Amino acid sequence: MGRLDGKVVLITGGAAGIGRGHVELFAKEGAKVVVTTRKKVDEGTALAESIKKQGGEAVFLRLDTTSEDDWKKVLDEVVKKYGKLNILVNNAGVSLAKTIEETSLDEWNWIMNINATGVFLGCKYGIEVMKKNGEPCSIVNISSIDAIIGEAGLPAYCASKGAVRAMTKSVALSCAEAGYNIRVNSVHPGLIHTELTDKEAKDYGISFNQYNKLFTEATPLGRIGE
C-alpha cells in the first residue's frame, strides 16, 4: 500500500476489464487516478465515484484515444487539476475474430486506429506533459501475447499489438536519448477473461467455456487470467 502516493496516473479504457483492474489497484496504492474511456461513460463515472467514497482520489474524463484534440484537451485538464502527470497506461483496445480473408479494410483500419494509433497519440502527448514535471515518469503500453506468437483468427489484432510492441521499444529509446526521466514499457498478457474475450468467443461462434478450454490447454499454468 502507498507505493504510488503523490503520483498522478491516467488510464485509457479504464471503465472495464483489465483497465478497471489497473484503476482499482493504482487507487489502492495511493495514486490520483484519471479514469478515461470513450463509450462507457456511466461505468467510468461510477468507478471514479466509488474510489472517492473509499477515500481515494479519482476523476473521470471522456477520451477518444484516436482523437488528437481529445488527448490535448484531457491532458490539459489533468495538468490544471493535478499540476502534472506521472504515469500513463495506454490500455484501451478492441478485437475482432476474423481471418485475413474475412477482414474488411474498414475493420482493419478500425482496429489499427484504436489499438495502435491511440497508443501513438498517448505516447506523443503524454511525453510532452511528463518531460516538464521533473519527476520520474512511466508509460505502460498494454500489448498482447498475440504480438509475439500470433493467432490465425485475429490478423488485425495481432498486427496492431505487434505495432504497440515495436513502437514501445522505439519510444523508450527516444526518451532515453533525449535525457527524459521517462520509462516506457509494454506488457503482453495472455488470455484474460474480460468483455473483449467474451466478444472474441462470440465472433468465433463458440461459448466462452469452449474458448477458455482451447487456451488453457496451451497455457503452462493450466488456467486463464482474471
C-alpha positions as CSV (number, residue, x, y, z in Angstrom):
1,M,0.0,0.0,0.0
2,G,1.1,3.6,-0.7
3,R,3.7,2.7,-3.4
4,L,2.1,5.4,-5.6
5,D,1.4,8.1,-3.1
6,G,1.5,11.5,-4.7
7,K,1.6,10.1,-8.3
8,V,-0.9,11.1,-10.9
9,V,-1.9,8.4,-13.4
10,L,-4.1,8.4,-16.5
11,I,-5.6,5.1,-17.7
12,T,-7.3,4.7,-21.0
13,G,-10.1,2.2,-21.4
14,G,-10.4,2.3,-17.6
15,A,-14.0,1.5,-17.1
16,A,-14.0,-2.3,-17.6
17,G,-11.8,-5.4,-18.0
18,I,-8.1,-5.1,-17.5
19,G,-8.4,-1.3,-17.4
20,R,-10.7,-1.4,-14.4
21,G,-8.2,-3.6,-12.7
22,H,-5.5,-1.1,-13.3
23,V,-7.7,1.7,-11.9
24,E,-8.6,-0.1,-8.7
25,L,-5.0,-1.2,-8.0
26,F,-3.5,2.2,-8.7
27,A,-6.0,3.8,-6.4
28,K,-5.3,1.3,-3.6
29,E,-1.6,2.2,-3.9
30,G,-2.4,5.9,-3.3
31,A,-2.3,7.3,-6.9
32,K,-4.6,10.1,-8.1
33,V,-6.3,8.2,-10.9
34,V,-7.8,9.7,-14.1
35,V,-10.2,7.2,-15.5
36,T,-10.9,7.6,-19.2
37,T,-13.0,5.8,-21.8
38,R,-14.8,6.8,-24.9
39,K,-18.1,4.8,-24.7
40,K,-18.6,3.5,-21.1
41,V,-19.1,7.0,-19.6
42,D,-21.6,5.9,-16.9
43,E,-19.3,3.0,-15.8
44,G,-16.3,5.2,-15.7
45,T,-18.0,7.9,-13.7
46,A,-19.4,5.3,-11.3
47,L,-15.9,3.8,-10.8
48,A,-14.3,7.2,-10.0
49,E,-17.1,7.9,-7.6
50,S,-16.7,4.5,-5.9
51,I,-12.9,5.2,-5.4
52,K,-13.7,8.6,-3.9
53,K,-16.2,7.0,-1.4
54,Q,-13.5,4.6,-0.3
55,G,-11.2,7.5,0.5
56,G,-9.2,7.5,-2.8
57,E,-8.7,10.2,-5.4
58,A,-10.2,9.7,-8.8
59,V,-11.8,11.6,-11.6
60,F,-13.5,10.5,-14.9
61,L,-12.8,12.2,-18.2
62,R,-14.2,11.1,-21.5
63,L,-11.4,10.4,-24.0
64,D,-11.5,9.1,-27.6
65,T,-7.9,7.8,-27.9
66,T,-8.0,8.2,-31.7
67,S,-8.6,11.9,-31.4
68,E,-5.6,14.3,-31.2
69,D,-7.9,17.1,-29.9
70,D,-9.2,14.8,-27.2
71,W,-5.7,13.9,-26.0
72,K,-4.7,17.6,-25.9
73,K,-7.9,18.6,-24.0
74,V,-7.8,15.8,-21.5
75,L,-4.1,16.2,-20.7
76,D,-4.7,20.0,-20.3
77,E,-7.4,19.2,-17.8
78,V,-5.2,16.8,-15.9
79,V,-2.4,19.4,-15.6
80,K,-4.9,22.0,-14.5
81,K,-6.3,19.8,-11.8
82,Y,-3.2,18.0,-10.5
83,G,-0.3,20.0,-11.9
84,K,1.4,17.0,-13.5
85,L,1.2,13.5,-14.9
86,N,3.5,10.7,-13.7
87,I,2.1,7.6,-15.2
88,L,0.2,6.8,-18.4
89,V,-1.3,3.4,-19.1
90,N,-2.3,3.0,-22.7
91,N,-4.8,0.2,-22.2
92,A,-7.8,1.0,-24.5
93,G,-8.2,-1.7,-27.2
94,V,-10.6,-3.7,-29.3
95,S,-10.5,-7.0,-31.1
96,L,-12.2,-8.8,-34.0
97,A,-12.1,-12.6,-34.6
98,K,-11.9,-12.9,-38.3
99,T,-9.4,-14.5,-40.7
100,I,-7.4,-12.3,-43.1
101,E,-9.8,-13.3,-45.9
102,E,-12.8,-12.3,-43.9
103,T,-11.5,-9.0,-42.5
104,S,-12.5,-5.9,-44.4
105,L,-10.4,-2.8,-44.9
106,D,-12.7,-0.8,-42.7
107,E,-12.4,-3.4,-39.9
108,W,-8.6,-3.4,-40.3
109,N,-8.5,0.4,-40.1
110,W,-10.8,0.4,-37.1
111,I,-8.6,-1.9,-35.0
112,M,-5.4,-0.3,-36.1
113,N,-6.7,3.2,-35.3
114,I,-7.7,2.3,-31.7
115,N,-5.0,-0.2,-30.8
116,A,-2.0,1.4,-32.5
117,T,-2.8,5.0,-33.4
118,G,-4.4,5.6,-30.0
119,V,-1.2,4.4,-28.3
120,F,0.9,6.6,-30.6
121,L,-1.1,9.7,-29.7
122,G,-1.0,8.8,-26.0
123,C,2.8,8.4,-26.0
124,K,3.3,11.6,-28.1
125,Y,1.3,13.9,-25.9
126,G,1.9,12.1,-22.7
127,I,5.7,12.7,-23.1
128,E,5.0,16.4,-23.8
129,V,3.4,16.7,-20.3
130,M,5.7,14.3,-18.5
131,K,9.1,15.8,-19.6
132,K,8.2,19.1,-17.9
133,N,7.4,17.9,-14.3
134,G,11.0,17.0,-13.2
135,E,9.9,13.7,-11.6
136,P,10.4,10.0,-12.7
137,C,7.6,9.1,-15.1
138,S,6.4,5.9,-16.7
139,I,4.4,5.0,-19.8
140,V,2.9,1.4,-19.9
141,N,1.5,0.2,-23.2
142,I,-0.8,-2.8,-23.0
143,S,0.1,-5.1,-25.9
144,S,-0.7,-8.8,-26.0
145,I,0.8,-12.3,-26.2
146,D,-0.5,-12.1,-29.8
147,A,2.1,-9.5,-30.6
148,I,4.6,-12.3,-30.1
149,I,3.1,-15.6,-31.1
150,G,0.2,-14.6,-33.5
151,E,-3.2,-16.2,-33.8
152,A,-4.8,-17.3,-37.1
153,G,-8.2,-15.8,-36.5
154,L,-7.0,-12.3,-35.3
155,P,-4.8,-10.9,-38.0
156,A,-5.7,-7.2,-37.5
157,Y,-5.5,-7.5,-33.7
158,C,-2.1,-9.3,-33.9
159,A,-0.8,-6.6,-36.2
160,S,-2.0,-3.8,-34.0
161,K,-0.5,-5.3,-30.9
162,G,2.8,-6.0,-32.7
163,A,2.9,-2.4,-33.7
164,V,2.5,-1.4,-30.0
165,R,5.3,-3.8,-29.0
166,A,7.8,-2.3,-31.6
167,M,6.7,1.3,-31.1
168,T,7.2,0.9,-27.3
169,K,10.9,0.0,-27.9
170,S,11.4,3.0,-30.2
171,V,9.7,5.4,-27.8
172,A,11.7,4.1,-24.9
173,L,15.0,4.6,-26.8
174,S,13.8,8.1,-27.9
175,C,13.1,9.2,-24.3
176,A,16.5,7.8,-23.2
177,E,18.4,9.6,-25.9
178,A,16.6,12.8,-25.1
179,G,17.5,12.6,-21.5
180,Y,13.9,12.4,-20.3
181,N,13.3,10.7,-17.0
182,I,10.5,8.6,-18.6
183,R,10.5,4.8,-18.7
184,V,8.4,3.2,-21.5
185,N,7.4,-0.5,-21.3
186,S,4.9,-2.8,-22.9
187,V,3.0,-5.6,-21.2
188,H,1.9,-8.7,-23.1
189,P,-1.0,-10.5,-21.3
190,G,-2.2,-14.0,-22.3
191,L,-5.9,-14.6,-22.3
192,I,-7.7,-12.6,-19.6
193,H,-11.4,-13.1,-19.1
194,T,-13.0,-9.8,-20.0
195,E,-15.8,-8.4,-22.2
196,L,-13.3,-8.4,-25.0
197,T,-12.6,-12.1,-24.8
198,D,-16.3,-12.8,-24.5
199,K,-16.7,-11.0,-27.8
200,E,-13.9,-13.0,-29.4
201,A,-15.6,-16.2,-28.4
202,K,-18.9,-15.0,-29.9
203,D,-17.1,-13.9,-33.1
204,Y,-15.7,-17.5,-33.4
205,G,-19.2,-18.8,-32.9
206,I,-18.4,-20.8,-29.7
207,S,-19.1,-20.4,-26.0
208,F,-16.6,-18.8,-23.7
209,N,-16.2,-22.1,-21.9
210,Q,-15.1,-23.7,-25.2
211,Y,-12.8,-20.7,-25.9
212,N,-11.4,-21.0,-22.4
213,K,-10.7,-24.7,-22.9
214,L,-8.7,-24.0,-26.1
215,F,-6.4,-21.5,-24.3
216,T,-6.0,-23.4,-21.0
217,E,-4.7,-26.4,-23.0
218,A,-2.0,-24.2,-24.4
219,T,-1.2,-22.3,-21.2
220,P,1.5,-23.6,-18.9
221,L,-0.4,-22.7,-15.7
222,G,-3.5,-24.5,-17.0
223,R,-5.8,-21.5,-16.5
224,I,-6.5,-18.1,-18.0
225,G,-6.1,-14.8,-16.2
226,E,-8.8,-13.0,-14.2
